[in-house]
Amino acid sequence: MSDNDNTERYMCSKCGYLNIWTRDEILQRGREIVYRGDNEDVYSLRCKNPKGCDQRMRIAVKRREK
């Protein structure tokens, strides 16, 4: 994650759209797909392109202590 662990940015490899996800959006809308140990989970997220794109991206999110 970047910007103090609050946002993730990436370009879609299929359509070139710049996706910007907040940590909360990733946790709410992403599908958890892989468990990677004690410090992070991996989520699958669909491209946010408003014109429609079905590409999915994997994003690692560090766990926060409660």
Buried (B, 14 or more C-beta within 10 A) or exposed (E): BEEEEEBBEBEBEEBEBEBEBEBEBBEEEBEEEEEEEEEBBBBEBBBBBEEEBEBBBEBBBEEEEE
